[in-house]
Amino acid sequence: QVQVVESGGGLVQPGGSLRLSCAASGSIFSIYGTGWYRQAPGKQRELVAKVTSDGATNYADSVKGRFTISRDNAKNTVELQMNSLKPEDTAVYYCYVQPDRSRTYWGQGTQVTVSS
């Protein structure tokens, strides 16, 4: 079994920054793909950013230039640096980890609230 744990959420003022972290543990030796989704109240879950095994990244248009995703293959971790946060970034952020193409594991989610 694989466990995925997120951390780093919280309350921040508009224009501020937060760094989310995600660690995978258990029966996992490497990560094929990983990334972050978010879900705001009353909205569907949407992709925020992802990074593949070869380091290729993909971002939602709404976060391009503000968010940066990075991974540490040795530690099986992925981070999301969020800058210039806006109220519309408020959501529960979920990390996912894919040990291979056939399996996806999700974290429990971490709340990010952007408000003055």
C-alpha angles and dihedrals in degrees: 000000000000126000122203119194127184128199140170104067123133147116119314135167121247110279092028131117138239133181119213121200131197127191127191121203140164124050096006128112101171140001121240095186137355141171150133134277128183136203125200122197111284093006136101121257110266135194113254102176140334138188127202130217091266092051099257112149134205127191136190110252090241093063103035111128092016105060128053126193122203136172137203108210094190093056098033091234135134128195136196117206109200119194133174090023119200131202088251089063088070108120145106107280119214127196121209130194128197115196086185138349094277100053133059126180125192134206124228094255134249125233120239116189122184110193141131 
